[in-house]
Amino acid sequence: MALQILIIGGGFGGLAAANELRANLPSDVKITIIDRKDYFMMDLVKLWIIKGTRKFETSKRPLNTIVKKGIDFVNEQVTLIDTGQQKVKTATKELSYDYLIVAAGVELAPEKIPGLSANGMILYDLEHVSKIRQKILDIKSGKIAFAITGMPYKCPPAPFEAALIINSMLQEIGTRKNISIDFYSLGPITLPAAGPVVSKQLLDILESENIRFHGSHKIISVEQNTLKFEDQSTANFDLLIAVPPHKAPQVIYDTGLAQEGMFIPVKRDCRTQFDKVYAIGDVTNMMATEKIAVPKAGIFAEGQGVAVAQDIISQIRKEKTNSIFEGRGGCFVEMGTTAGYVYVDMFAEPNPITRLDKPATEHMVEKEQFEKERLEKWL
């Protein structure tokens, strides 16, 4: 019986793992990606949709193109993971596995903040990004509030990029002088995972653009034009752009891979408590130190996907396995026409290393190249 490797999720981690496996294993080893979405698109494109330089229709790539690489694709939602029988069920299929890679990503949970969905726009929601663009074009005066309402969240710099991009759009339109921009976060500093130095550099950039940052502001509910905080204080807004709390897909909790409301705990080998089951990317919680977790970012999901693939390849070849996630990578911080770059080495000794390269036009070019290279390589 040929070996079967199943991958739940066709995002950064799933695609990186599938391609690494396929390139290094004989064709009789079956590799299958299961995803309820039929396309792949990087989250960073959502910011470009707001900016008006991209459209969803021309940015998404069909996932079924991986079939031509010798990787199977099942476009269905996973309804059950049976770790005892080593099976995964979807609405119409039951698939067996010898190795399972869970790269299921996260789901947005705006319902955890009463009134958020009714009174705010969700930055990470594809349905909302073109509406956000229209609202930015239409607003003539008033207050725009950005809010991070749950942690951890995907791509830590993204909400700040959105604020800086929108700031730049308003300047171009000529309405910025009549509009205030305030940023509320439940974190004490801008980028807790990147540490105080990088956070201060980002804060300086925000302040230089007259974007006011309010740390340690935990939002407990949203009413029409009003944010309510845990300390009983309030803030008004005319337009709210929010990052909602995140959660793992329900099947992860049903399987016992994570406790309700949490993410799958893994170490650098990405193994779960179940035999032959790995977890990578945003659905996981990997601690770099006692207090700092590896950020939920595509570059790290990709690194974990490659590390897990190499570990599985070593096992199949009966070689010694010691493949672990390196923890190096970075994120661009786009600011309109330029971008900065946050470099991270999560497992450096004695503490994680982070630095922010100052904004430059070449980083903007690199960001576009980052997307192009991966689309060409994976699909």
DOTI-918303 format. One record per residue (C-alpha): x negated, y negated, z negated. Coordinates in steps of 0.1 Angstrom, whole numbers. Example, Ala and Ser with C-alpha at 12.3 -4.5 7.8 and 13.67 -1.06 7.14 Angstrom:
<gumis>
[gumi [-123 45 -78]],
[gumi [-137 11 -71]],
</gumis>
This chain:
<gumis>
[gumi [0 0 0]],
[gumi [-14 -34 10]],
[gumi [-22 -59 -17]],
[gumi [4 -87 -21]],
[gumi [-4 -121 -34]],
[gumi [25 -144 -41]],
[gumi [22 -182 -46]],
[gumi [52 -201 -60]],
[gumi [49 -236 -46]],
[gumi [36 -251 -14]],
[gumi [20 -283 -28]],
[gumi [-17 -292 -33]],
[gumi [-25 -262 -55]],
[gumi [-5 -236 -36]],
[gumi [-18 -246 -1]],
[gumi [-54 -249 -13]],
[gumi [-52 -214 -29]],
[gumi [-35 -198 1]],
[gumi [-60 -211 25]],
[gumi [-90 -201 4]],
[gumi [-76 -166 0]],
[gumi [-68 -162 37]],
[gumi [-103 -174 47]],
[gumi [-119 -148 25]],
[gumi [-97 -117 25]],
[gumi [-89 -90 51]],
[gumi [-58 -95 71]],
[gumi [-40 -65 55]],
[gumi [-39 -84 22]],
[gumi [-5 -102 23]],
[gumi [-3 -138 11]],
[gumi [31 -154 8]],
[gumi [41 -190 -3]],
[gumi [76 -194 -17]],
[gumi [90 -230 -18]],
[gumi [125 -244 -19]],
[gumi [113 -273 2]],
[gumi [106 -266 39]],
[gumi [79 -294 42]],
[gumi [48 -307 25]],
[gumi [41 -344 20]],
[gumi [17 -360 -4]],
[gumi [33 -381 -31]],
[gumi [10 -410 -22]],
[gumi [30 -415 10]],
[gumi [60 -427 -12]],
[gumi [40 -458 -20]],
[gumi [34 -464 18]],
[gumi [71 -460 24]],
[gumi [77 -488 -2]],
[gumi [50 -509 16]],
[gumi [66 -502 50]],
[gumi [36 -487 67]],
[gumi [50 -452 67]],
[gumi [83 -433 72]],
[gumi [92 -400 56]],
[gumi [102 -384 89]],
[gumi [67 -390 104]],
[gumi [48 -381 73]],
[gumi [62 -347 63]],
[gumi [47 -315 77]],
[gumi [67 -283 81]],
[gumi [55 -256 57]],
[gumi [63 -228 81]],
[gumi [33 -238 103]],
[gumi [12 -218 78]],
[gumi [26 -186 94]],
[gumi [2 -191 123]],
[gumi [-27 -188 99]],
[gumi [-15 -154 87]],
[gumi [2 -167 55]],
[gumi [39 -158 51]],
[gumi [64 -185 41]],
[gumi [97 -180 23]],
[gumi [119 -211 22]],
[gumi [139 -203 -9]],
[gumi [141 -212 -46]],
[gumi [127 -187 -71]],
[gumi [154 -175 -94]],
[gumi [135 -149 -115]],
[gumi [99 -140 -123]],
[gumi [97 -105 -137]],
[gumi [62 -101 -151]],
[gumi [69 -66 -163]],
[gumi [79 -52 -129]],
[gumi [56 -77 -111]],
[gumi [84 -90 -90]],
[gumi [97 -124 -80]],
[gumi [133 -129 -69]],
[gumi [149 -156 -47]],
[gumi [185 -159 -36]],
[gumi [181 -133 -9]],
[gumi [148 -115 -15]],
[gumi [129 -95 -40]],
[gumi [91 -96 -36]],
[gumi [65 -75 -54]],
[gumi [31 -89 -63]],
[gumi [-3 -77 -73]],
[gumi [-13 -113 -81]],
[gumi [10 -142 -88]],
[gumi [-1 -179 -86]],
[gumi [25 -202 -102]],
[gumi [21 -237 -85]],
[gumi [57 -247 -90]],
[gumi [50 -284 -98]],
[gumi [72 -305 -120]],
[gumi [108 -318 -119]],
[gumi [119 -353 -127]],
[gumi [142 -355 -158]],
[gumi [156 -391 -158]],
[gumi [186 -377 -178]],
[gumi [164 -375 -209]],
[gumi [166 -414 -211]],
[gumi [203 -424 -214]],
[gumi [213 -449 -188]],
[gumi [180 -446 -167]],
[gumi [196 -431 -136]],
[gumi [225 -456 -136]],
[gumi [205 -487 -142]],
[gumi [170 -481 -127]],
[gumi [152 -469 -95]],
[gumi [130 -438 -99]],
[gumi [96 -444 -84]],
[gumi [89 -407 -77]],
[gumi [123 -400 -61]],
[gumi [121 -398 -24]],
[gumi [157 -409 -22]],
[gumi [148 -441 -40]],
[gumi [116 -453 -24]],
[gumi [132 -468 8]],
[gumi [158 -484 -15]],
[gumi [131 -499 -36]],
[gumi [115 -514 -5]],
[gumi [148 -530 5]],
[gumi [153 -544 -30]],
[gumi [118 -560 -30]],
[gumi [125 -576 4]],
[gumi [159 -589 -9]],
[gumi [149 -602 -44]],
[gumi [144 -640 -44]],
[gumi [138 -646 -81]],
[gumi [140 -629 -115]],
[gumi [121 -602 -133]],
[gumi [109 -568 -121]],
[gumi [101 -543 -148]],
[gumi [81 -512 -144]],
[gumi [85 -485 -170]],
[gumi [67 -453 -179]],
[gumi [93 -434 -199]],
[gumi [76 -400 -204]],
[gumi [41 -386 -206]],
[gumi [24 -367 -191]],
[gumi [34 -377 -156]],
[gumi [22 -371 -121]],
[gumi [-6 -391 -106]],
[gumi [-14 -415 -135]],
[gumi [-25 -445 -115]],
[gumi [6 -444 -91]],
[gumi [30 -467 -112]],
[gumi [2 -493 -114]],
[gumi [-5 -490 -77]],
[gumi [32 -495 -71]],
[gumi [32 -527 -92]],
[gumi [1 -540 -74]],
[gumi [15 -531 -39]],
[gumi [48 -548 -47]],
[gumi [29 -578 -61]],
[gumi [11 -581 -28]],
[gumi [44 -577 -8]],
[gumi [60 -605 -28]],
[gumi [30 -627 -22]],
[gumi [33 -621 16]],
[gumi [70 -628 16]],
[gumi [65 -659 -5]],
[gumi [88 -650 -34]],
[gumi [61 -639 -60]],
[gumi [60 -674 -77]],
[gumi [97 -670 -86]],
[gumi [94 -634 -99]],
[gumi [78 -621 -130]],
[gumi [64 -586 -132]],
[gumi [62 -568 -166]],
[gumi [49 -532 -171]],
[gumi [61 -512 -201]],
[gumi [44 -479 -211]],
[gumi [48 -456 -241]],
[gumi [10 -452 -239]],
[gumi [-11 -476 -259]],
[gumi [-34 -484 -229]],
[gumi [-29 -483 -192]],
[gumi [-45 -449 -184]],
[gumi [-50 -429 -217]],
[gumi [-65 -399 -199]],
[gumi [-92 -422 -183]],
[gumi [-102 -437 -216]],
[gumi [-105 -472 -230]],
[gumi [-131 -486 -206]],
[gumi [-113 -477 -173]],
[gumi [-80 -487 -189]],
[gumi [-94 -521 -198]],
[gumi [-107 -525 -162]],
[gumi [-72 -517 -148]],
[gumi [-56 -541 -174]],
[gumi [-79 -569 -162]],
[gumi [-68 -562 -126]],
[gumi [-32 -563 -136]],
[gumi [-36 -595 -156]],
[gumi [-56 -612 -127]],
[gumi [-24 -607 -106]],
[gumi [-2 -620 -135]],
[gumi [13 -586 -142]],
[gumi [20 -583 -179]],
[gumi [13 -549 -195]],
[gumi [31 -539 -227]],
[gumi [17 -508 -243]],
[gumi [32 -486 -270]],
[gumi [67 -494 -258]],
[gumi [88 -463 -260]],
[gumi [121 -467 -242]],
[gumi [151 -449 -258]],
[gumi [178 -461 -235]],
[gumi [186 -484 -205]],
[gumi [216 -506 -202]],
[gumi [226 -529 -174]],
[gumi [196 -553 -170]],
[gumi [183 -543 -205]],
[gumi [156 -519 -218]],
[gumi [160 -507 -254]],
[gumi [129 -497 -273]],
[gumi [123 -474 -303]],
[gumi [114 -504 -325]],
[gumi [149 -519 -318]],
[gumi [135 -546 -296]],
[gumi [148 -552 -261]],
[gumi [136 -566 -227]],
[gumi [156 -578 -198]],
[gumi [151 -571 -161]],
[gumi [167 -577 -127]],
[gumi [151 -547 -111]],
[gumi [138 -517 -130]],
[gumi [113 -492 -113]],
[gumi [107 -463 -136]],
[gumi [87 -431 -140]],
[gumi [111 -407 -157]],
[gumi [101 -379 -181]],
[gumi [89 -347 -163]],
[gumi [98 -310 -170]],
[gumi [89 -276 -156]],
[gumi [114 -258 -134]],
[gumi [139 -238 -154]],
[gumi [126 -204 -142]],
[gumi [93 -212 -160]],
[gumi [111 -215 -193]],
[gumi [133 -184 -186]],
[gumi [101 -164 -179]],
[gumi [85 -175 -212]],
[gumi [55 -190 -194]],
[gumi [61 -223 -213]],
[gumi [82 -234 -242]],
[gumi [113 -254 -234]],
[gumi [103 -290 -224]],
[gumi [66 -282 -223]],
[gumi [42 -271 -195]],
[gumi [23 -238 -190]],
[gumi [-7 -237 -214]],
[gumi [-39 -226 -195]],
[gumi [-76 -227 -200]],
[gumi [-101 -234 -173]],
[gumi [-96 -199 -157]],
[gumi [-59 -208 -152]],
[gumi [-48 -174 -165]],
[gumi [-15 -172 -183]],
[gumi [-6 -147 -211]],
[gumi [8 -124 -184]],
[gumi [-15 -100 -166]],
[gumi [-24 -110 -130]],
[gumi [-3 -142 -133]],
[gumi [-21 -176 -129]],
[gumi [-7 -211 -132]],
[gumi [-22 -242 -115]],
[gumi [-14 -279 -109]],
[gumi [13 -301 -124]],
[gumi [32 -273 -140]],
[gumi [3 -266 -164]],
[gumi [-11 -282 -195]],
[gumi [-49 -278 -196]],
[gumi [-67 -295 -224]],
[gumi [-102 -310 -217]],
[gumi [-107 -320 -254]],
[gumi [-84 -316 -284]],
[gumi [-66 -348 -274]],
[gumi [-71 -352 -237]],
[gumi [-53 -331 -210]],
[gumi [-64 -328 -174]],
[gumi [-42 -353 -156]],
[gumi [-14 -341 -133]],
[gumi [-30 -351 -100]],
[gumi [-32 -334 -66]],
[gumi [-70 -333 -66]],
[gumi [-70 -313 -97]],
[gumi [-43 -289 -85]],
[gumi [-64 -284 -54]],
[gumi [-95 -276 -75]],
[gumi [-76 -252 -97]],
[gumi [-61 -235 -66]],
[gumi [-95 -229 -51]],
[gumi [-109 -216 -84]],
[gumi [-81 -192 -89]],
[gumi [-83 -180 -53]],
[gumi [-121 -173 -58]],
[gumi [-113 -154 -90]],
[gumi [-88 -132 -72]],
[gumi [-112 -126 -43]],
[gumi [-139 -115 -67]],
[gumi [-115 -90 -84]],
[gumi [-104 -76 -50]],
[gumi [-140 -72 -40]],
[gumi [-148 -57 -74]],
[gumi [-174 -84 -80]],
[gumi [-182 -101 -113]],
[gumi [-156 -128 -119]],
[gumi [-164 -161 -136]],
[gumi [-146 -186 -114]],
[gumi [-133 -215 -135]],
[gumi [-119 -250 -127]],
[gumi [-148 -275 -125]],
[gumi [-126 -305 -135]],
[gumi [-142 -331 -112]],
[gumi [-122 -354 -89]],
[gumi [-106 -387 -87]],
[gumi [-76 -409 -77]],
[gumi [-74 -440 -56]],
[gumi [-58 -471 -70]],
[gumi [-42 -490 -42]],
[gumi [-37 -527 -45]],
[gumi [-22 -538 -12]],
[gumi [-50 -541 13]],
[gumi [-78 -527 -9]],
[gumi [-81 -498 -32]],
[gumi [-102 -489 -63]],
[gumi [-113 -454 -71]],
[gumi [-111 -437 -105]],
[gumi [-137 -409 -107]],
[gumi [-133 -382 -134]],
[gumi [-153 -354 -148]],
[gumi [-130 -338 -173]],
[gumi [-153 -312 -188]],
[gumi [-185 -333 -190]],
[gumi [-203 -330 -224]],
[gumi [-199 -343 -250]],
[gumi [-169 -363 -236]],
[gumi [-151 -366 -203]],
[gumi [-167 -391 -179]],
[gumi [-145 -416 -161]],
[gumi [-153 -447 -141]],
[gumi [-134 -472 -119]],
[gumi [-151 -483 -87]],
[gumi [-140 -518 -79]],
[gumi [-114 -524 -52]],
[gumi [-127 -524 -16]],
[gumi [-112 -519 19]],
[gumi [-133 -488 25]],
[gumi [-115 -470 -4]],
[gumi [-82 -477 15]],
[gumi [-97 -460 46]],
[gumi [-109 -431 24]],
[gumi [-74 -427 9]],
[gumi [-59 -423 44]],
[gumi [-88 -399 53]],
[gumi [-81 -379 22]],
[gumi [-46 -372 34]],
[gumi [-56 -365 70]],
[gumi [-83 -340 61]],
[gumi [-61 -319 39]],
[gumi [-32 -318 64]],
[gumi [-55 -306 91]],
[gumi [-72 -280 68]],
[gumi [-41 -266 51]],
[gumi [-14 -267 78]],
</gumis>
